[in-house]
């Protein structure tokens, strides 16, 4: 993930939510074709109120069952 994208994600999501989102992305890393683009997209959605890392974590939990 490009440093500029990470900085943008921290600004848009907040430090804690950006870190949680990144950790969740690592769980699916082999499925994500462009991690920088994906994180940028999630940051944009969060800024519009359309993304929360909680839903991402719940989806991971459901996959583990």
Secondary structure, DSSP 8 states (H G I E B T S, - for coil): --HHHHHHHHHHH-HHHHHHHHHHHHHTGGG-S-HHHHHHHHHHHHHTT---HHHHHHHHHHHH-
